[in-house]
Amino acid sequence: MIGRHFNEVSRIMSVASHASKFSAPPVNAAGQIPLIGLNLAEMQAALAAHGLPGFRSKQVWHWIYQRGVRDFDSMANLPKDMRALLTEKYSIERPVVANEQRSEDGTIKWLLKLSDGQMVETVFIPEKARGTLCVSSQVGCTLTCKFCHTGTQPLVRNLGSHEILQQIMHARDVLEEWPKSGEKQTTFINQDGGRDLTNIVMMGMGEPLYNYDNVAKALKICMDADGLNISKRRITLSTSGVVPQIKQCGEELNVNLAISLHASNDELRSQIMPINNKYPLAELLDACRNYPGVNDIRRITFEYVMLKDVNDSDAQANELADLLYGIPCKINLIPFNPWDGSGYETSTESRVGTFARILENAGYDAPVRRPRGRDILAACGQLKSASLRARKTES
């Protein structure tokens, strides 16, 4: 028992050490401190250091998160000298758009340049009843999942909480989802009578739970009714299985949980997802069973990329059904999205269909995810190559 507790503590410390080693820069190239990403208490403390009263912080917070302004001079109810001070010391900048690509299916992918020149990719996926933004948490990735393009790019650094929020705020800029002058936040709508951006998924570049503190801070501001006001029911965090942080995520954020599973046994999963050597299936699934709030209404999503002749047999479908028994869940079957040099092929449509039927007959909801944005390398597991090409072109 003592040994198990020691191992758990050491693994939590390992995650914290990782976060420290790959931390985001605290200031931008001009030496300004980002105000985006600070919670209200931190913003109050920062501005109090300049002798500014607390109510001014609330005004700035309102302008940033509810009005979406991009410069301090737009904060009309602030004194001119205060706006000058904020402009000198602080930043509310957005990332620079290095490239925007639009798929034939309506998907938009942005290659965003951060203040230190590093780049991440963010993807907006419009659907009839909702619009989902796929947000990155790291530049590169610390994991090396064999079928994932991002995993072939070494981790450069974690994103700061401001850089995670900047991706969402940039999407709102493009989609024109900030209220116009005189409107309340709840009144801004698109031409069809609702927001285009309705859902957030932490499924972009990187492993969110290896950057937990920044991700959690950003998502809390997202969920704040006085912040970006996005319900936790509309936010999903996807992890490859960083077990120590799964419970913490559930207790502190209680957002929807998605697990990148992709195999029905430890041997295969360790081959294609080396993180399984550190957090094997028994530990991972135990964390899922105990995820706070999970029930038959609010289920965990297991993501399963279909790799031809690797993980798509009838026997593996039955094994998967047995493996997940008793966990309120659905299983998203994802046809593999090809990229040059992957060494994998997509399972045939008939094979995916048979795999799905086996799971459905076992009582699971097993939808097949329709690939989006493949033509611009914006589909699941494809985020990487465009940013590398762009950076090489600039050098």
C-alpha positions as CSV (number, residue, x, y, z in Angstrom):
1,M,0.0,0.0,0.0
2,I,2.8,2.4,0.9
3,G,4.6,1.5,-2.3
4,R,1.6,2.1,-4.4
5,H,1.1,5.5,-2.8
6,F,4.8,6.4,-3.4
7,N,4.5,5.4,-7.0
8,E,1.3,7.6,-7.4
9,V,3.0,10.6,-5.8
10,S,6.1,10.2,-7.9
11,R,4.1,10.0,-11.1
12,I,2.2,13.2,-10.2
13,M,5.5,14.9,-9.5
14,S,6.7,13.6,-12.9
15,V,3.8,15.4,-14.6
16,A,4.6,18.6,-12.7
17,S,8.2,18.4,-13.6
18,H,7.3,17.9,-17.2
19,A,5.1,21.0,-17.1
20,S,7.9,23.1,-15.6
21,K,10.5,21.9,-18.1
22,F,8.3,22.8,-21.1
23,S,6.6,25.9,-19.8
24,A,5.4,28.8,-22.0
25,P,7.2,32.1,-22.0
26,P,5.8,34.5,-19.4
27,V,6.0,37.6,-21.6
28,N,5.7,38.3,-25.3
29,A,8.4,39.6,-27.6
30,A,7.8,43.1,-26.5
31,G,8.1,42.2,-22.8
32,Q,4.4,42.6,-22.1
33,I,2.5,40.3,-19.7
34,P,-0.6,38.6,-21.2
35,L,-3.8,39.5,-19.4
36,I,-5.6,36.8,-21.3
37,G,-5.3,33.7,-19.3
38,L,-5.3,35.4,-15.9
39,N,-8.3,34.6,-13.7
40,L,-10.1,37.5,-12.2
41,A,-8.2,37.4,-8.8
42,E,-4.9,37.4,-10.6
43,M,-5.9,40.2,-12.9
44,Q,-7.0,42.2,-9.8
45,A,-3.6,41.6,-8.1
46,A,-1.7,42.6,-11.3
47,L,-3.6,45.9,-11.7
48,A,-3.6,46.6,-7.9
49,A,0.2,46.7,-8.2
50,H,-0.3,49.9,-10.2
51,G,-2.7,51.4,-7.7
52,L,-5.8,50.5,-9.7
53,P,-9.0,49.7,-7.8
54,G,-10.7,46.3,-8.1
55,F,-13.6,47.5,-10.1
56,R,-11.3,48.4,-13.0
57,S,-10.1,44.8,-13.2
58,K,-13.7,43.7,-13.6
59,Q,-14.2,46.3,-16.4
60,V,-11.0,45.0,-18.2
61,W,-12.2,41.4,-17.7
62,H,-15.6,42.2,-19.3
63,W,-14.0,43.9,-22.3
64,I,-11.6,40.9,-22.9
65,Y,-14.0,38.0,-22.4
66,Q,-17.4,39.3,-23.1
67,R,-16.8,41.9,-25.7
68,G,-13.7,40.4,-27.4
69,V,-11.8,43.6,-27.8
70,R,-8.3,43.3,-29.2
71,D,-6.7,46.6,-27.9
72,F,-6.9,48.6,-24.8
73,D,-7.9,51.8,-26.5
74,S,-11.3,50.1,-27.3
75,M,-12.1,49.9,-23.6
76,A,-14.1,53.1,-23.7
77,N,-15.0,53.4,-20.0
78,L,-11.4,53.3,-18.8
79,P,-9.4,56.5,-18.2
80,K,-7.0,57.4,-21.0
81,D,-3.9,57.2,-18.7
82,M,-5.0,53.7,-17.5
83,R,-5.3,52.6,-21.2
84,A,-1.8,53.9,-21.9
85,L,-0.4,52.0,-18.8
86,L,-2.1,48.8,-19.9
87,T,-0.8,49.2,-23.5
88,E,2.7,49.6,-22.2
89,K,2.8,46.8,-19.6
90,Y,0.3,44.2,-20.8
91,S,-1.0,42.4,-23.9
92,I,-4.4,41.1,-25.1
93,E,-3.1,40.2,-28.5
94,R,-4.3,37.3,-30.7
95,P,-1.9,34.9,-32.4
96,V,-0.9,35.8,-36.0
97,V,-2.6,33.7,-38.7
98,A,0.3,32.2,-40.6
99,N,-2.1,30.2,-42.8
100,E,-5.8,29.6,-43.2
101,Q,-7.1,26.6,-45.1
102,R,-10.7,25.8,-45.9
103,S,-11.8,22.3,-46.7
104,E,-14.4,21.4,-49.3
105,D,-16.6,20.2,-46.4
106,G,-16.5,23.5,-44.6
107,T,-13.8,22.7,-42.1
108,I,-11.3,25.6,-41.4
109,K,-7.8,25.0,-40.2
110,W,-5.7,27.9,-38.9
111,L,-1.9,27.7,-38.5
112,L,-1.4,30.3,-35.7
113,K,2.0,31.9,-34.9
114,L,2.4,32.6,-31.2
115,S,4.3,35.5,-29.7
116,D,7.7,33.6,-29.6
117,G,7.3,32.4,-33.2
118,Q,6.2,28.9,-32.4
119,M,3.1,27.6,-34.2
120,V,0.1,25.5,-33.5
121,E,-2.9,24.3,-35.5
122,T,-6.5,24.9,-34.6
123,V,-9.5,23.4,-36.5
124,F,-13.1,24.5,-36.7
125,I,-15.6,21.8,-37.8
126,P,-19.1,23.1,-38.7
127,E,-22.1,20.8,-38.6
128,K,-25.8,21.3,-39.0
129,A,-26.7,21.5,-35.3
130,R,-23.3,22.6,-33.8
131,G,-19.8,23.8,-34.5
132,T,-16.8,22.3,-32.8
133,L,-13.4,23.9,-32.3
134,C,-10.5,21.5,-31.9
135,V,-7.9,23.2,-29.7
136,S,-4.2,22.5,-29.2
137,S,-2.5,22.3,-25.8
138,Q,1.2,21.9,-26.8
139,V,3.6,22.8,-29.6
140,G,4.3,19.3,-30.8
141,C,3.6,16.3,-28.5
142,T,5.5,14.4,-25.8
143,L,3.9,11.2,-26.8
144,T,4.8,9.0,-29.8
145,C,1.6,7.2,-30.8
146,K,2.6,5.4,-34.0
147,F,-0.5,6.3,-36.1
148,C,-0.6,10.0,-35.1
149,H,1.1,12.6,-37.3
150,T,1.5,15.1,-34.4
151,G,3.3,12.4,-32.4
152,T,6.1,12.4,-34.9
153,Q,6.9,16.0,-34.0
154,P,9.0,16.4,-30.9
155,L,7.5,18.4,-28.0
156,V,8.7,22.0,-28.2
157,R,6.8,23.4,-25.2
158,N,3.5,23.6,-23.5
159,L,1.0,26.4,-24.3
160,G,0.2,28.9,-21.7
161,S,-3.4,29.4,-20.6
162,H,-3.5,32.6,-22.6
163,E,-2.4,30.7,-25.8
164,I,-5.2,28.1,-25.3
165,L,-7.8,30.8,-24.9
166,Q,-6.4,32.8,-27.8
167,Q,-7.3,29.9,-30.1
168,I,-10.9,30.1,-29.0
169,M,-11.0,33.9,-29.1
170,H,-9.5,33.9,-32.6
171,A,-12.2,31.5,-33.8
172,R,-14.9,33.8,-32.4
173,D,-13.2,36.7,-34.2
174,V,-13.4,34.9,-37.5
175,L,-16.9,33.7,-37.0
176,E,-18.0,37.2,-35.7
177,E,-19.4,35.9,-32.5
178,W,-18.6,38.9,-30.2
179,P,-21.5,41.2,-29.4
180,K,-21.6,44.5,-31.3
181,S,-21.7,47.8,-29.4
182,G,-24.9,48.0,-27.3
183,E,-25.7,44.3,-27.4
184,K,-25.6,42.0,-24.4
185,Q,-23.3,38.9,-24.7
186,T,-26.3,36.6,-24.9
187,T,-27.8,38.4,-27.9
188,F,-25.1,37.8,-30.5
189,I,-26.2,35.2,-32.9
190,N,-25.5,34.1,-36.4
191,Q,-27.9,34.4,-39.4
192,D,-29.5,31.0,-38.5
193,G,-30.4,32.1,-35.0
194,G,-27.5,30.6,-32.9
195,R,-23.8,30.5,-32.4
196,D,-21.6,28.9,-35.0
197,L,-19.1,27.8,-32.3
198,T,-20.9,25.7,-29.7
199,N,-18.4,23.0,-28.6
200,I,-14.8,22.9,-27.5
201,V,-12.7,19.7,-27.8
202,M,-9.2,19.6,-26.4
203,M,-8.1,17.2,-29.1
204,G,-5.5,19.2,-31.1
205,M,-1.8,19.1,-30.9
206,G,-0.4,17.7,-27.7
207,E,-1.5,15.8,-24.6
208,P,-3.7,18.1,-22.5
209,L,-3.1,16.3,-19.2
210,Y,0.7,16.8,-19.5
211,N,-0.1,20.5,-19.5
212,Y,-2.9,20.2,-16.9
213,D,-2.5,23.5,-15.0
214,N,-2.6,25.7,-18.1
215,V,-5.4,23.7,-19.6
216,A,-7.5,23.8,-16.4
217,K,-6.9,27.5,-16.0
218,A,-8.0,28.2,-19.5
219,L,-11.1,26.0,-19.3
220,K,-12.2,27.5,-16.1
221,I,-12.3,30.9,-17.8
222,C,-14.1,29.3,-20.7
223,M,-16.8,27.9,-18.4
224,D,-17.1,31.1,-16.3
225,A,-20.5,32.8,-16.9
226,D,-18.7,36.1,-16.8
227,G,-15.9,34.8,-19.0
228,L,-16.4,33.0,-22.4
229,N,-19.5,31.4,-21.0
230,I,-19.2,28.0,-22.6
231,S,-20.9,25.2,-20.6
232,K,-18.8,22.3,-19.3
233,R,-21.3,20.0,-21.0
234,R,-20.0,21.4,-24.3
235,I,-16.3,20.9,-23.5
236,T,-14.5,17.6,-24.0
237,L,-11.0,16.8,-23.0
238,S,-9.3,13.9,-24.8
239,T,-6.3,12.1,-23.2
240,S,-4.1,9.2,-24.2
241,G,-4.3,8.1,-20.6
242,V,-2.4,10.2,-18.1
243,V,-4.0,8.4,-15.2
244,P,-3.0,10.6,-12.2
245,Q,-4.6,13.7,-13.8
246,I,-7.8,12.0,-14.9
247,K,-9.4,12.1,-11.5
248,Q,-8.1,15.6,-10.9
249,C,-9.7,16.7,-14.1
250,G,-13.0,15.2,-13.1
251,E,-13.0,16.8,-9.7
252,E,-11.8,20.3,-10.7
253,L,-13.3,20.7,-14.2
254,N,-15.9,17.9,-14.6
255,V,-15.8,18.4,-18.4
256,N,-16.6,15.5,-20.7
257,L,-13.9,12.9,-20.9
258,A,-12.6,11.2,-24.1
259,I,-10.0,8.4,-24.0
260,S,-7.7,7.7,-27.0
261,L,-7.9,3.9,-26.7
262,H,-7.2,2.3,-30.1
263,A,-6.5,-1.2,-28.9
264,S,-8.3,-3.9,-27.0
265,N,-5.3,-5.4,-25.0
266,D,-2.1,-4.2,-23.4
267,E,0.3,-5.9,-25.8
268,L,-1.1,-4.1,-28.9
269,R,-1.7,-0.8,-27.2
270,S,1.9,-0.7,-25.9
271,Q,3.1,-1.2,-29.5
272,I,1.1,1.6,-31.0
273,M,0.8,3.8,-27.9
274,P,3.9,3.7,-25.7
275,I,2.2,5.6,-22.9
276,N,0.5,2.3,-22.1
277,N,3.7,1.0,-20.7
278,K,3.5,3.6,-18.0
279,Y,-0.3,3.5,-17.5
280,P,-1.6,0.1,-18.6
281,L,-5.3,-0.6,-19.4
282,A,-6.2,-1.8,-15.9
283,E,-5.2,1.4,-14.3
284,L,-6.6,3.5,-17.1
285,L,-10.0,1.9,-17.1
286,D,-10.2,2.0,-13.3
287,A,-9.7,5.8,-13.5
288,C,-12.5,5.9,-16.1
289,R,-14.9,3.9,-13.9
290,N,-14.3,6.3,-11.1
291,Y,-14.4,9.5,-13.2
292,P,-16.6,12.0,-11.2
293,G,-20.1,12.3,-12.6
294,V,-19.9,9.5,-15.2
295,N,-23.2,7.8,-15.6
296,D,-25.5,6.4,-18.3
297,I,-26.5,9.9,-19.3
298,R,-23.0,11.4,-19.2
299,R,-20.8,8.8,-20.7
300,I,-17.1,8.5,-21.4
301,T,-16.1,8.5,-25.0
302,F,-13.5,5.9,-26.1
303,E,-11.8,6.8,-29.4
304,Y,-10.7,4.0,-31.6
305,V,-8.8,4.6,-34.8
306,M,-9.4,1.8,-37.3
307,L,-6.1,0.5,-38.6
308,K,-6.3,-2.1,-41.4
309,D,-5.1,-5.6,-40.2
310,V,-3.8,-4.1,-36.9
311,N,-6.8,-3.6,-34.6
312,D,-9.9,-4.2,-36.7
313,S,-10.6,-7.9,-36.5
314,D,-13.8,-9.5,-35.2
315,A,-11.8,-11.0,-32.3
316,Q,-10.6,-7.6,-31.3
317,A,-14.1,-6.1,-31.4
318,N,-15.3,-8.8,-29.0
319,E,-12.3,-8.3,-26.8
320,L,-13.0,-4.5,-26.8
321,A,-16.6,-5.2,-25.8
322,D,-15.4,-7.3,-22.8
323,L,-12.8,-4.8,-21.9
324,L,-15.2,-1.9,-21.5
325,Y,-17.9,-3.9,-19.7
326,G,-19.6,-1.9,-16.9
327,I,-18.3,1.5,-18.0
328,P,-21.0,4.0,-19.1
329,C,-19.5,4.8,-22.5
330,K,-19.8,5.1,-26.2
331,I,-17.1,4.0,-28.7
332,N,-16.2,6.4,-31.5
333,L,-14.8,4.4,-34.5
334,I,-12.5,6.7,-36.5
335,P,-11.3,5.6,-39.9
336,F,-7.6,6.2,-40.0
337,N,-6.7,9.5,-41.7
338,P,-3.6,8.8,-43.9
339,W,-0.4,10.9,-43.9
340,D,2.8,10.3,-45.8
341,G,5.1,7.8,-44.1
342,S,2.6,6.5,-41.5
343,G,3.0,2.9,-42.6
344,Y,-0.7,2.3,-41.8
345,E,-3.8,1.9,-44.0
346,T,-7.4,2.7,-43.3
347,S,-9.7,-0.3,-42.5
348,T,-12.2,-1.0,-45.3
349,E,-15.7,0.4,-45.0
350,S,-17.1,-3.1,-44.7
351,R,-14.6,-4.0,-42.0
352,V,-15.5,-0.9,-40.0
353,G,-19.2,-1.7,-40.4
354,T,-18.7,-5.2,-39.2
355,F,-16.6,-4.0,-36.2
356,A,-19.3,-1.5,-35.3
357,R,-22.1,-4.1,-35.5
358,I,-20.3,-6.5,-33.1
359,L,-20.0,-3.6,-30.6
360,E,-23.7,-2.6,-31.1
361,N,-24.8,-6.2,-30.6
362,A,-22.9,-6.2,-27.3
363,G,-24.9,-3.2,-26.2
364,Y,-22.6,-0.3,-27.1
365,D,-23.3,2.9,-29.0
366,A,-20.5,2.7,-31.7
367,P,-20.9,5.5,-34.2
368,V,-18.4,5.8,-37.1
369,R,-17.0,9.3,-37.2
370,R,-17.2,10.8,-40.6
371,P,-13.7,12.2,-41.5
372,R,-13.7,16.0,-41.8
373,G,-11.0,18.2,-43.4
374,R,-8.9,15.4,-44.8
375,D,-8.0,17.4,-47.9
376,I,-6.3,20.1,-45.8
377,L,-4.7,17.6,-43.3
378,A,-7.2,18.8,-40.6
379,A,-8.6,15.4,-39.6
380,C,-8.0,13.4,-36.5
381,G,-4.3,12.6,-36.1
382,Q,-3.2,14.8,-39.0
383,L,-2.2,18.0,-37.3
384,K,1.5,18.6,-37.9
385,S,2.9,18.7,-41.4
386,A,1.5,22.1,-42.4
387,S,3.1,23.9,-39.5
388,L,6.5,22.3,-40.3
389,R,6.2,23.2,-44.0
390,A,5.3,26.8,-43.1
391,R,8.2,27.2,-40.7
392,K,10.7,25.8,-43.2
393,T,9.4,28.2,-45.8
394,E,9.9,31.1,-43.5
395,S,13.5,30.2,-42.5
